[in-house]
Structures are given as C-alpha cells and as structure tokens.
Amino acid sequence: MDKVLTLIAGHGVDGLDSSLVFEVRGALRALGAEVGAADWLSPERACDLTFAGLETGQADSIATRILEGWAVDVVAQPLDGRRKRLLVADMDSTMVTGETLDELADFAGLKDHIARITARAMNGEIGFEAALRERVGLLKGLSEDCLSKTWDRIEFTPGAHVLVRTMTGHGAFAVLVSGGFRFFTSRVRQSCGFDRDIANELIAENGRLTGQVGDTIIGREAKLATLNAVSAELGITPHLAVAVGDGANDLDMLRAAGLGVAFHAKPVVAAEARTRIDHGDLTALLYAQGYRDEDWVTSRD
C-alpha cells in the first residue's frame, strides 16, 4: 500500500461510526483499489485506510461524497513522508480563535468596521498589505495598554497546544508565521511551544500607537518564503512540512507544503486547498500524520 485515507470525526460530535468506515472501504474496493483493514488511530474518532490502485484525489472524492452530511473530515495522501518534520502555522483564526487586530480595534470602537476590512482581505478581495496598513492607521492614538487587554481576551483553538507539543516532542520544528503582530505571536509561541515566531511590528511612541507598522510586511509572499527558508535550514524539502491556515494570504504556503491544510477556512481558500479540515480541531493535523492518541504530548517538561 502506498497511500492512506484518514477519516476524522469533527470536534464535539458523537464520533466516527464504524459503519461509515466500512462503507468508504467498500466503495474504494468497488473501484478496484486494494484497501487495508481499518486502523483506528483514536477509538471512534480517527481511522486510517491504507490503499493502492487509486489516486489520492479519487479516494478523497469518493469518501467526501459518502460522508456528505456527516461531520467527518477526509485526508488522502501518500504514505511516504506522511510524518512531517516542520510545522508552519498561521495564528489568527487558526492557532487562536478570531482575529487579534479586530479585537484590538474594539478598544477604539472600530471592531465592526475593521472586521469587515479583515474579512475582505482574508477572502482575497483586497490586497493584504494595503488592508493591514489601512486598519492599523485607524488605530492611531490608541493606548498601548490595549494590547495587553486584547491578549487577555484571546482564546486558543482547541488542540493548539497538543498539536505543537506533540510535533516538537517527536522532533519536528514549529514556526508561527502571522500577518498579525509580534506582541501576540510571541505570547502564542511561548504558550504553545513554537520554536520561532514571525510577524509584523506595531509601532508605538509615548505609550500610543502611531498608526504605522514596520517596513517589512509579513503577508502571502513572506509566509511562503518562511516555509521554504526553514525547510532549507532543516535540510528538508517542503514535502516534509505541514502548513495550516485559513486566509487567502496562506494559500501559497498551503500549496507548497507536503500537507497544506485549510483549517475552517475562508471560501476561496477551502476551494483551492488540497486538504481541508472543516469539522475537527487542530488535533486533526496529528491524525493526518498518523499520530495515535497515545503519541500525544499534552504538557511540556
């Protein structure tokens, strides 16, 4: 067997019924595929079906059709290189719920207005850099203390900590790369256990935001460049990387990574990404790599 199809039950649902796995397995075999026995990575939660004789796209399409209406994610990929050595993750609406800039704008009474600009940028309707500078410009004069107040509101996406800790605990390198701000990424890095964080710099003077950001904007091109540069640094190809994000500025790195995951993504991203997680939490990325529940690292030494 040279390929694997992983079925992953959504976060907060009852589980993955074995009858669904049986139906998917039968459909693959009906098309002439050789299919291994169901291998449960997590009881009633995640299951592997190794197969040969079909392309990954065919297997994905078949399983997705059968599972329509069920809160189950499907990941089809080659077995070779499945366990990744690099994680490159977006922050906003990926590692944390919501958008940190939108939350910061709430302290200026501009959350709804700035959130609309954010949504357009994340859907690829307007350029990311221009949208970032426009939004930050609207916050000119806001007290720097509001950054800490915003951080106090931030919630981590379920599975964020165990994803990073498990991968790094098994020898992978983890990078957080965000079009947001280092004030927040540095804290997410420390909490989750990322090895590195890369983001934009908010400029403040005399305790107030100036409405400006640093000269180097971390956007779509920078995210792809980070994936390629860190892969080279580790002496691997991007095939051995998993990248995860939700917005249009993540698309290039998702396409370049061996496993590029659109996570509860904006429509334009979900439509173009090879792999989607629409129902599960971030632990779905562990199951996609073949990690079992007993492999998880839930705390740092």
DRENVEX-707496 format. One record per residue (C-alpha): x, y, z. Coordinates in pm, whole numbers, plus 50000, padded with zeros to 5 digits. Layout:
N
XYZ
...
***
This chain:
301
500005000050000
501405033949907
498605057750009
496425064250311
492935078150360
492255092150707
488725098250834
488475121951131
485325129451330
484585165851396
485295182951726
482425179251971
480425153451773
479485118451891
482195100951693
483035082151375
480685052951317
482425021151204
479635015550950
480745047050767
484315034450757
483045001150621
481045019050352
484015040250241
486275009650235
483754990950022
483435019649776
487215021149728
487374983749667
484464985649422
486615008449206
489414982949201
491544996149485
493404973349721
492414985050070
493834975250407
491854968650722
490604998050925
493345010651159
491895031751440
494215059651550
491655070051810
488615049051904
485505062551731
487435094151641
490005088151367
490695059051135
493255050850863
492565031150548
495715023250352
495135017449983
496695012849640
495375013749287
493615047549306
494875083249305
494565102849629
492155127249466
489865098649364
489825084249714
489175118549863
486245124649628
484675090649696
484935094150073
483705130150069
480635120049867
479765091450103
480295112850412
478265142550289
476105154550575
478375139150838
480815159751045
483805139850926
486985153150764
488845134050492
492595134550426
494075114250139
497845114350083
500885092950001
502235072250289
505815082350209
506775112750414
503465113650598
505015122050937
506195157950892
509345173851030
508195210051008
505035227951116
504325262650975
501155277351122
499105308651084
497905324951408
494595343551370
491555320851328
493955291451323
496015287851640
493735312451818
490055318451764
489145351351600
491325379451468
493585397651714
493525430251517
489735430351517
489735425351894
492265453251939
490045476051731
487215470051978
489015492852223
488825520651965
485145514051897
486045502351545
485735464551568
482895460251318
484435484051065
487895468451083
486465433151087
484815440050752
488165450250604
489795419450757
487185396550605
487715411350259
491485407250288
491225371350413
488895362850125
491385377349877
489095405649770
491665432649853
495455432549890
496715421550229
499405448250276
497125477350187
494395463450411
496815459350701
498145494850675
494605508550647
493415490150957
496445499251165
496165535451053
492665536851201
494125528051542
496435558051560
496455572151912
495145540752081
496785533852416
499495507252405
497875492252716
495085479552492
497465453352353
497615435952691
493875439552735
493375423452395
495685394752484
493585387952794
490615381452564
492385357352332
491295320952331
493325292452184
491765269851925
491095235052070
494075212952000
496555241551952
498845232452239
498815194952185
499495199051811
502665219151867
503865199852172
503325166152008
505125175351688
508065191851862
508115163652117
508665139551828
511475160251679
509695184351444
510435221651423
507485245451466
507165280751328
504325305151385
504115329751095
501415356151100
500185387050924
499315398651275
501675413051533
504645400751733
503095413152056
500645384352017
502725358551828
505475359552091
502925350352356
501355323052145
504845309252074
505665307952443
502345292452546
502205265652275
505905258152245
506695270351894
510395272651816
510055305751632
507525332951559
507475357451269
505005386251243
504595423451186
505755450251429
503295475951561
504965509551620
504195529051936
505555561552077
504955576052421
502535548152505
500335553352197
500085535051866
501365556451581
499105540251323
502135525351149
503725491151115
507305481151046
508655483650693
508665446050629
505115432950596
504525396250669
501965386350410
501415359650148
504895360449995
506645361450333
504725331150456
505795310750154
509365323450191
509355312850556
508265277650464
510985274650202
513715290650414
513085269850725
512835238150516
516245245950369
517585254050715
516485219750836
517865202550528
514475190150412
512125197550125
508725213950179
507215179550116
508165171650477
506285201950609
502705206750721
501295241750682
497975253050824
495965284950781
492575299050697
493045330350484
493975339850129
497435350650245
498065314350348
497315298750010
500825298849865
502365281550166
499485256550176
500115247649811
503865244049865
503785222150177
503605184550155
500475186650370
498765220450329
495665222850544
492895248450503
491565249950859
487905260950889
488965283250605
487535312050408
485665300150095
488395309949848
490965290550049
488785259950110
488045258149738
491705257749635
493455238249911
494215201449862
493335193050222
490555207950433
489645204650797
486105217750822
484865199151130
487775188551351
490035208051583
493795211451541
494435175951660
493125165551318
496565175151187
498095149051417
495755121551298
496505131850939
500165124251012
499385090451167
499785100251531
497765079151772
496235091952095
498995075552296
501605095252097
500255128952207
502315152252423
499915172352637
502335191152861
505845204952849
508615190753065
***
